Amino acid sequence: MTNYIVLAIPVFLLLIGLELAITRLQEKDYYRLADSIGDLSCGIVAQLVEIFAKTVLFAGYVYLYTHQRVASLPMESWTVWVVCFLGVDFLYYCFHRMSHEVNAFWAAHVVHHQSEDYNLAVALRQGAFQGWFSWVFYLPLALAGFPPLMFLTLSSINTLYQFWIHTRVIGRLGPLEWVLNTPSHHRVHHGTNVEYLDRNHGGILIVWDRLFGTFEPERAPVRYGLTKNITSFDPFRIAFHEWAAMLREAARARSLRDALGHLLAPPGWSPDGRTLTANQLRAAQRAAR
């Protein structure tokens, strides 16, 4: 099974070097050595874990396609490729949005948002356990009859596309902003500004965010990182700090309902309101105006 992400790594490193050179010429300090090492370390660990995980999880897709599919869609049809592309991108949006709206999913995804920098190296900063959550979202494509190799190719393209949008070097892209996820849109996604929290979840297309009310254009300068940054480059802490915090709060909960809330409610939720979710923060911001 071809791993297109691994094959693209030399190109990723070349583009990171190019961006670094451009920003140095522009006298912009977009890279910090310790943070970039953290980004690359997370990427390496994620790829090592996925050697095993992707094989197992892709086998689940193949099993459903082989034994449970409701149709046999032809690989040769460009129409099937287009529909599968839209299906992959929409289901990625669903997974990505859920990763920001359910604490347990956020614990797996938060690694990608920890950096207070924003550059191409940050694109490689991925949670090692995120794939164990995401694969379930794509199973409807197997049941519908989209061939496994078609799905694998298009999901890899979806991932590869998202590398280049992790940059501050590229500004607005005119009419393309209406349809495609762009660096401007994704900068918003990585922002900790209240109005930017949990916005712009699209993969290749931004139309899902526009359709489902999660779109926000880039207006104010973006503050990157987390609402409460971890200020650590320790790989173990990077990978597990959110899991530890979530499970600690669940263990201290006074009821089963509160314990489940810490696992399944949006990030920032608390039973007594001492911390707030993104929607609650936005509501408080609007009330204060």
Wavefront OBJ file of the C-alpha trace (Angstrom):
o trace
v 0.000 0.000 0.000
v 1.661 3.208 -1.202
v 2.124 5.914 1.424
v 1.944 9.112 -0.614
v 2.651 11.241 2.452
v 6.033 9.581 3.009
v 6.900 9.984 -0.683
v 6.153 13.709 -0.437
v 8.442 14.309 2.574
v 11.457 15.470 0.461
v 9.189 18.035 -1.241
v 7.864 19.157 2.154
v 11.405 19.716 3.449
v 12.403 21.586 0.280
v 9.406 23.924 0.593
v 10.083 24.484 4.311
v 13.629 25.493 3.409
v 12.327 27.812 0.694
v 9.843 29.455 3.054
v 12.549 29.863 5.692
v 14.825 31.555 3.143
v 12.046 33.900 1.978
v 11.117 34.922 5.517
v 14.761 35.542 6.417
v 15.130 37.812 3.362
v 11.961 39.627 4.441
v 13.381 39.865 7.983
v 10.337 38.104 9.390
v 10.836 35.737 12.320
v 8.342 32.989 11.466
v 10.534 30.056 12.584
v 11.965 29.096 15.983
v 14.413 26.202 16.054
v 12.982 24.455 19.142
v 9.425 24.739 17.854
v 10.357 23.453 14.396
v 12.168 20.489 15.940
v 8.982 19.795 17.912
v 6.964 19.964 14.680
v 9.232 17.503 12.884
v 9.412 15.165 15.900
v 5.611 14.972 16.053
v 5.507 14.252 12.330
v 8.025 11.438 12.603
v 6.206 9.824 15.535
v 2.860 10.125 13.706
v 4.262 8.411 10.621
v 5.815 5.599 12.680
v 2.508 4.947 14.451
v 0.612 5.072 11.156
v 2.771 2.334 9.619
v 0.779 -0.038 11.812
v -2.420 1.948 12.247
v -3.096 2.677 8.580
v -2.643 -0.973 7.647
v -5.165 -2.089 10.266
v -7.669 0.694 9.644
v -7.477 0.487 5.863
v -8.164 -3.244 6.239
v -11.477 -2.270 7.879
v -12.375 -0.175 4.831
v -11.440 -3.046 2.507
v -13.514 -5.517 4.540
v -16.651 -3.374 4.385
v -16.130 -2.680 0.692
v -15.671 -6.380 -0.043
v -18.540 -7.749 2.039
v -21.050 -4.966 2.692
v -21.013 -2.506 -0.233
v -24.341 -1.660 -1.822
v -22.877 -0.929 -5.289
v -19.789 -1.636 -7.397
v -18.605 1.751 -8.629
v -16.115 1.688 -11.528
v -12.587 3.014 -11.070
v -12.609 4.096 -14.736
v -15.437 6.628 -14.353
v -14.340 10.253 -13.843
v -17.787 10.966 -12.395
v -17.176 8.403 -9.651
v -13.793 10.040 -8.925
v -15.433 13.465 -8.614
v -18.172 12.170 -6.304
v -15.612 10.310 -4.188
v -13.470 13.465 -4.010
v -16.463 15.424 -2.703
v -17.299 12.601 -0.287
v -13.759 12.450 1.105
v -13.595 16.223 1.503
v -17.017 16.462 3.168
v -16.293 13.604 5.577
v -12.934 15.180 6.405
v -14.826 18.369 7.269
v -17.124 16.339 9.548
v -14.192 14.657 11.283
v -12.202 17.878 11.593
v -15.152 19.787 12.994
v -15.830 16.993 15.478
v -12.161 17.152 16.512
v -12.811 20.698 17.706
v -16.190 20.037 19.290
v -15.655 16.807 21.285
v -13.026 16.733 24.047
v -11.806 13.175 23.380
v -11.305 13.953 19.692
v -9.650 17.277 20.556
v -7.140 15.455 22.757
v -5.987 13.546 19.676
v -5.996 16.625 17.416
v -4.652 19.329 19.740
v -1.017 18.518 18.909
v -1.506 20.174 15.521
v -2.585 23.438 17.186
v 0.030 23.717 19.931
v 2.598 25.765 18.043
v 2.566 29.500 18.637
v 4.263 29.845 15.241
v 2.603 29.390 11.875
v 4.700 28.049 9.029
v 5.015 25.034 6.739
v 6.764 23.005 9.446
v 3.586 23.258 11.560
v 1.771 21.250 8.855
v 3.913 18.249 9.859
v 2.966 18.580 13.532
v 0.310 15.863 13.738
v -1.152 13.865 16.604
v 0.023 10.260 16.526
v -3.401 8.914 17.548
v -5.654 11.054 15.382
v -5.989 8.354 12.712
v -7.651 6.014 15.192
v -10.557 8.470 15.378
v -10.741 9.712 11.793
v -11.068 6.405 9.929
v -14.623 5.717 11.158
v -15.907 8.812 9.359
v -14.891 7.452 5.944
v -16.562 4.051 6.228
v -19.762 5.242 4.450
v -17.634 5.503 1.295
v -16.762 1.809 1.589
v -20.420 0.906 2.084
v -21.380 3.056 -0.919
v -18.941 1.105 -3.101
v -16.041 3.486 -3.741
v -12.978 1.277 -4.453
v -10.322 1.216 -1.703
v -7.511 2.475 -3.966
v -9.683 5.383 -5.116
v -10.390 6.310 -1.510
v -6.726 5.949 -0.509
v -5.571 8.147 -3.405
v -8.107 10.901 -2.780
v -7.662 10.940 1.000
v -3.895 11.257 0.461
v -4.452 14.140 -1.979
v -6.673 15.787 0.636
v -3.872 15.535 3.203
v -1.145 16.655 0.803
v -3.145 19.722 -0.273
v -3.295 20.976 3.285
v 0.488 21.270 3.591
v 0.855 24.486 1.572
v -1.892 26.407 3.385
v 0.214 26.526 6.570
v 2.009 29.717 5.610
v 1.975 33.448 6.288
v 3.980 34.199 3.141
v 0.928 33.927 0.847
v -1.844 36.513 1.204
v -5.403 36.504 -0.120
v -6.127 34.661 -3.382
v -9.109 36.554 -4.744
v -12.071 34.536 -6.121
v -10.418 31.240 -5.117
v -11.218 32.158 -1.512
v -14.902 31.432 -2.183
v -14.313 27.779 -3.039
v -10.931 26.593 -1.814
v -9.348 26.379 1.592
v -6.474 28.864 1.372
v -3.635 30.060 3.623
v -5.828 32.978 4.727
v -8.702 30.672 5.713
v -6.411 28.232 7.497
v -4.609 30.961 9.414
v -8.022 31.708 10.910
v -8.427 28.047 11.815
v -5.193 28.163 13.835
v -6.135 31.387 15.583
v -6.923 31.753 19.285
v -8.839 35.005 18.747
v -12.333 34.375 20.136
v -13.975 35.009 16.762
v -11.603 32.508 15.111
v -12.063 29.575 17.506
v -13.438 26.404 15.842
v -13.757 27.964 12.404
v -12.751 26.951 8.842
v -12.530 23.159 9.187
v -12.415 22.374 5.463
v -9.756 20.236 3.799
v -9.517 21.274 0.146
v -12.867 23.036 -0.129
v -14.110 25.857 2.095
v -17.696 25.495 0.834
v -18.676 23.134 3.681
v -17.837 25.828 6.248
v -19.829 28.373 4.280
v -22.788 25.977 4.061
v -22.798 24.871 7.710
v -22.034 28.139 9.477
v -18.430 27.575 10.542
v -16.764 30.028 8.137
v -14.907 33.103 9.344
v -12.810 35.382 7.101
v -9.400 36.659 8.171
v -9.805 40.184 9.484
v -7.914 40.859 12.713
v -4.270 39.726 13.039
v -4.150 36.082 14.094
v -2.796 34.943 17.470
v -1.545 31.368 17.083
v -1.386 28.472 19.521
v -3.867 27.392 22.183
v -6.069 29.499 24.444
v -3.799 28.165 27.208
v -0.389 27.359 25.737
v 1.696 24.530 27.152
v 5.105 26.321 26.804
v 6.957 23.022 26.452
v 8.907 21.261 23.707
v 8.954 17.914 25.537
v 7.630 15.368 22.964
v 5.878 13.307 25.646
v 4.121 16.353 27.091
v 3.239 17.549 23.596
v 1.561 14.207 22.805
v -0.252 13.563 26.078
v -0.873 16.810 27.968
v -4.476 17.145 26.788
v -5.260 13.472 27.444
v -3.878 13.833 30.971
v -5.872 17.000 31.682
v -9.091 15.534 30.289
v -8.840 12.255 32.220
v -7.833 14.074 35.407
v -10.953 16.251 35.226
v -13.141 13.231 34.446
v -11.716 11.324 37.432
v -12.486 14.258 39.738
v -16.057 14.643 38.470
v -18.843 14.464 41.044
v -21.215 12.510 38.813
v -21.173 10.206 35.806
v -22.844 12.947 33.772
v -20.045 15.392 34.578
v -17.395 12.752 33.847
v -18.922 12.101 30.414
v -19.085 15.842 29.874
v -15.318 16.100 30.277
v -14.923 13.410 27.621
v -17.666 14.293 25.149
v -18.524 17.981 25.607
v -16.708 20.701 23.624
v -13.237 21.804 24.757
v -13.507 24.384 27.523
v -16.691 22.901 28.961
v -16.939 22.711 32.742
v -19.901 21.726 34.935
v -19.656 24.907 37.014
v -18.908 27.311 34.163
v -15.444 28.267 35.444
v -14.108 27.637 31.929
v -16.011 28.333 28.725
v -16.430 26.720 25.309
v -15.749 28.613 22.084
v -19.457 29.313 21.575
v -19.807 30.577 25.149
v -16.779 32.846 24.698
v -18.270 34.251 21.492
v -21.598 34.869 23.224
v -19.824 36.672 26.081
v -17.869 38.762 23.575
v -21.051 39.782 21.754
v -22.795 40.632 25.061
v -19.885 42.852 26.073
v -20.106 44.979 22.927
l 1 2 3 4 5 6 7 8 9 10 11 12 13 14 15 16 17 18 19 20 21 22 23 24 25 26 27 28 29 30 31 32 33 34 35 36 37 38 39 40 41 42 43 44 45 46 47 48 49 50 51 52 53 54 55 56 57 58 59 60 61 62 63 64 65 66 67 68 69 70 71 72 73 74 75 76 77 78 79 80 81 82 83 84 85 86 87 88 89 90 91 92 93 94 95 96 97 98 99 100 101 102 103 104 105 106 107 108 109 110 111 112 113 114 115 116 117 118 119 120 121 122 123 124 125 126 127 128 129 130 131 132 133 134 135 136 137 138 139 140 141 142 143 144 145 146 147 148 149 150 151 152 153 154 155 156 157 158 159 160 161 162 163 164 165 166 167 168 169 170 171 172 173 174 175 176 177 178 179 180 181 182 183 184 185 186 187 188 189 190 191 192 193 194 195 196 197 198 199 200 201 202 203 204 205 206 207 208 209 210 211 212 213 214 215 216 217 218 219 220 221 222 223 224 225 226 227 228 229 230 231 232 233 234 235 236 237 238 239 240 241 242 243 244 245 246 247 248 249 250 251 252 253 254 255 256 257 258 259 260 261 262 263 264 265 266 267 268 269 270 271 272 273 274 275 276 277 278 279 280 281 282 283 284 285 286 287 288 289
